[in-house]
């Protein structure tokens, strides 16, 4: 999709479709409450073209609610699309992001190949943040997961133009728009990786894709396999891969900005299980096909590294992805086995399906060895986090308030929803082993927290954030602004966390 920016009066733009935003300024309370949709534009001609239908009461400007007008009077566009943001008091920049995605996805199946999206004019919505969010939402909305359909039809919107009022601060909007293109494309890079089937994206191929991306954007990349794992004594990581014919891959991507030699070094560690059967503790067959998404944490780190390379924050960053298949052959590890991690800690294997924390254990230890002063990991780690938070929030854990504060601040820009869950000594007690140092599961209850406590052992004293994205990495049903399939969650928040250093 070609993206561009223009500064103009909206009503004078000649296009197949002009999208404008509306909010519900609802009057009255209780049973007397009535929706009162208002367009977020000062363009008199656009407001006049929509006045009659807005006054009719048939359109309420609910979140992502759409209304299409053909041949709007006094407007050069052939069609006028109104997209709702919801109640005025609840509108955020993320509402604009979703509305842009909604506009694109409304346009795609109708054979319309160009779209102009009007930047909203409202005191509560900062133009720069809205410009960035709008182009991010448009790019995310344009992605569809039908990669391997033989009858696939190209329904992409070929041209997306963000229209800003002529009175806007051009430098601010231009810079934000350029950022949005980078971030949206990086999120889609992650989604494309997550969407790949296990036979099309083995650990080796993931390493190749990571190296190609790094070369494209100017990052340093190192891709290792079995020999390196043995050299580093990554017994936890290796134990997961030993049941598969596919070799494990350790991906290391480095961002070293010119002139920065001191200060923090951020370690981004991602779980890259390209397919997860559960191993000997095999999963039920129902929905096992989705386990190709078990590398979504690693993909998020690669997407974030892509955006970091292009946006160039003044801080050093190391990205590490531990990629493997978890398979149940005669060489696979068994429940009851004891493995020795890179750090020297011994791990009793209770369930071979708790494999993500094993690869992350060695990935986090390696990040520390490479000099990372602050750590963040992302993983589709536990079903328990989905039970706790549903399909609304991903889970976040931290051992350091200042580091968590930076992440919380990052969410104000990313628009992604994370909810902090607890770490506690009582959870740590549940993973103590009788035969070794720790167990790789702590039982049925508090599973997200016991998994986080397991990882905390390998972080040691480093400030650390853990993102459990298992419930949010896959969109089960198409929404107005995003297709069914991989969400790309984490890319925007990890990027913004990095930028706060």
TATA-V181556 format. One record per helix or strand of 2 or more residues. SS is the DSSP state (A for helix, B for strand). FROM is the first residue (numbers start at 1). LEN is the number of residues. If there is no record, write none. Layout:
SS/FROM/LEN
SS/FROM/LEN
//
This chain:
B/2/6
A/10/3
B/18/7
A/30/3
B/37/3
A/44/13
B/66/5
B/79/9
A/88/3
A/93/16
B/114/5
A/127/16
B/159/6
A/170/26
A/203/15
B/220/5
A/226/6
A/235/7
B/249/7
B/265/12
A/288/24
B/316/11
B/338/3
B/346/3
A/356/14
B/374/6
A/383/7
B/394/5
A/401/14
B/418/3
A/425/5
B/438/2
A/447/13
B/463/6
B/474/2
B/485/2
A/491/9
//
